[in-house]
């Protein structure tokens, strides 16, 4: 059953989240893990959550971690495969990196080869997987981008970021059903920006 993790802005919560999502594979095989992070609505804090998780993986797990922007992925074309490999090779010298994978050969107004060709998407992920232990894809909200659907069946899972006190229950249910229809492996929710009120008795002592 998918789990809800409270980020709350606390590093300990992100450490728990990393343990929950990225614990060792039962088959014991070493290969790259790719997880997509998205939300039901824009402005839920997806980029913040992805960066924090990336820091935890790189610093405390000592893993080579790549953060990829979905907008950059959508701009890739067939002529960019060599460019992707070279950029990944250089970046993998660092434990955590965010590299610009924006395609170079796509004309303005042209359709996205990334979105149109499943094999091309798989080839790109395989190239990145040669250099990184973890690939975290920072996606726009489900209502704003088709990248989640394009990656759903190719990645190890999808995490839904939900902002506390903002996203309605119906919107969360719609997003989860959307992911189910896209054949995504739904890993769970991250409840972002949760506030922990200070009790009055404690506040008086501060």
C-alpha positions in Angstrom: 0.0 0.0 0.0 1.4 3.5 -0.9 2.8 5.4 2.1 2.4 9.0 3.0 5.6 10.7 4.2 5.6 14.1 5.8 8.5 16.2 4.6 7.7 19.1 6.9 11.0 20.8 5.9 12.9 18.5 8.3 16.0 16.6 7.1 15.1 13.6 9.3 11.9 13.2 7.5 13.7 13.2 4.1 16.1 10.6 5.5 13.2 8.4 6.3 11.7 9.1 2.9 15.0 8.0 1.2 15.1 4.8 3.3 11.4 4.1 2.4 11.7 4.7 -1.4 15.3 3.6 -2.1 16.0 0.7 0.2 18.0 -2.2 -1.4 16.5 -4.3 -4.1 15.3 -7.7 -3.1 17.1 -9.3 -6.1 20.4 -7.9 -4.9 21.2 -6.7 -8.4 23.0 -3.4 -8.9 21.4 -1.2 -11.5 20.3 2.4 -11.7 17.0 3.4 -10.1 14.8 6.0 -11.7 11.9 7.7 -9.9 9.5 10.4 -11.1 8.2 13.1 -8.8 5.1 15.0 -9.8 2.0 16.7 -8.2 -1.7 17.1 -8.9 -1.3 20.9 -9.1 1.5 23.4 -9.9 3.4 24.9 -7.0 3.2 21.9 -4.7 7.0 22.0 -4.0 8.1 19.1 -6.2 11.5 20.7 -7.0 12.2 21.3 -3.3 11.4 17.7 -2.4 13.5 16.3 -5.3 16.5 18.5 -4.3 16.3 17.4 -0.7 16.1 13.7 -1.6 19.0 14.1 -4.0 21.1 15.6 -1.2 20.3 12.8 1.1 21.1 10.1 -1.5 24.4 11.8 -2.4 25.6 12.8 1.0 24.4 10.1 3.3 24.0 7.1 1.0 27.1 8.1 -1.0 25.3 7.5 -4.3 25.8 9.2 -7.7 22.5 11.0 -8.1 21.2 12.9 -11.1 18.3 15.3 -11.0 16.7 15.7 -14.4 14.1 18.4 -15.4 11.2 17.0 -17.3 11.1 20.1 -19.5 14.6 19.4 -20.7 13.8 15.7 -21.4 10.9 16.7 -23.6 13.2 18.8 -25.8 15.5 15.9 -26.7 15.8 14.5 -30.2 17.5 11.5 -31.8 20.6 13.6 -32.5 21.1 14.2 -28.8 22.1 10.7 -27.6 25.8 11.3 -27.9 25.4 14.6 -26.3 23.5 13.0 -23.4 26.2 10.4 -22.9 29.0 12.9 -22.8 27.2 15.3 -20.5 26.4 12.4 -18.1 30.0 11.1 -18.2 31.3 14.6 -17.2 28.7 15.1 -14.5 29.0 11.7 -12.9 32.3 12.8 -11.4 30.1 14.5 -8.7 27.9 12.7 -6.3 24.9 15.0 -7.0 24.4 17.0 -10.2 21.7 18.7 -12.1 22.7 18.9 -15.8 21.0 20.7 -18.6 19.8 17.9 -21.0 18.0 20.3 -23.3 18.0 19.0 -26.8 19.9 20.9 -29.5 18.3 19.8 -32.7 14.6 20.4 -32.1 13.2 23.2 -34.1 10.7 25.7 -32.6 7.2 24.3 -32.8 8.3 20.8 -33.7 6.8 17.8 -31.9 8.7 16.2 -29.1 10.6 13.1 -30.2 10.8 12.2 -26.5 7.1 12.1 -26.1 6.5 10.3 -29.5 9.0 7.4 -29.3 9.0 5.0 -26.3 12.3 3.3 -27.5 14.0 6.7 -27.6 13.0 7.4 -24.0 14.2 4.0 -22.9 17.6 4.5 -24.7 18.0 7.9 -22.9 17.4 6.4 -19.5 19.7 3.5 -20.2 22.5 5.9 -21.1 22.0 7.9 -17.9 21.8 4.7 -15.9 25.3 3.8 -16.9 26.7 6.7 -15.0 24.3 7.3 -12.0 22.9 5.1 -9.2 19.8 7.2 -9.0 17.9 9.3 -11.5 15.3 11.7 -10.0 13.0 13.2 -12.6 11.5 16.5 -11.5 8.2 16.7 -13.4 5.6 19.4 -13.7 2.1 18.9 -12.4 0.2 16.1 -14.0 -2.2 18.7 -15.5 0.7 20.6 -17.1 3.0 17.9 -18.6 2.8 14.7 -20.5 6.2 13.4 -19.3 4.7 11.5 -16.4 2.6 9.4 -18.8 5.6 9.0 -21.1 7.8 7.6 -18.3 5.2 5.7 -16.3 6.0 2.2 -17.6 9.7 2.8 -17.9 10.7 3.9 -14.4 10.9 2.2 -11.1 8.0 4.3 -9.6 6.2 7.6 -9.3 5.9 9.8 -6.2 3.1 12.3 -5.8 4.0 15.5 -3.9 1.1 17.1 -2.0 1.2 20.5 -0.3 -0.4 20.3 3.1 -3.6 22.4 3.4 -3.7 23.2 -0.3 -4.5 20.2 -2.4 -8.0 18.9 -2.2 -8.8 15.2 -1.5 -10.6 14.9 -4.9 -7.5 16.3 -6.7 -5.3 13.8 -5.0 -7.6 10.9 -5.9 -7.8 12.1 -9.5 -4.0 12.2 -9.7 -3.6 8.7 -8.2 -6.3 7.3 -10.6 -4.5 9.1 -13.5 -1.2 7.3 -12.5 -3.0 4.0 -12.3 -4.4 4.4 -15.8 -0.9 5.3 -17.0 0.4 1.9 -15.6 2.6 3.7 -13.2 4.1 2.0 -10.1 2.8 4.4 -7.5 5.2 4.6 -4.6 3.3 7.0 -2.3 2.8 10.6 -1.3 5.1 13.2 0.1 3.1 15.7 2.3 5.1 18.9 1.8 5.1 22.1 3.8 3.4 20.6 6.8 3.5 22.9 9.7 4.1 21.7 13.3 2.4 24.3 15.6 4.3 25.1 18.8 2.2 24.4 21.9 1.3 27.5 23.9 3.1 26.3 27.0 6.3 25.9 25.0 5.9 29.1 23.0 5.7 31.0 26.4 9.1 29.7 27.3 10.8 30.8 24.1 
